[in-house]
């Protein structure tokens, strides 16, 4: 499973991913800061990477999430 599909499957537990686009803001998806932390913890477990609290709090869009993950995996 690639990164985008992993993130999509984790987000699907909380939001409707049928119209998910990278430009979506996390707020427009209905994610608050606690939801975001929980999502990022699941992503950490699934992809065996770690994020700092500061990195997580700077995330605003789905693209920023994917970019951070790809940076960590590089």
Secondary structure, DSSP 8 states (H G I E B T S, - for coil): --HHHHHHHHHTTTS--TT--TT-BTTTTT--HHHHHHHHHHHHHHHT----HHHHHT--BHHHHHHHHHHHH-
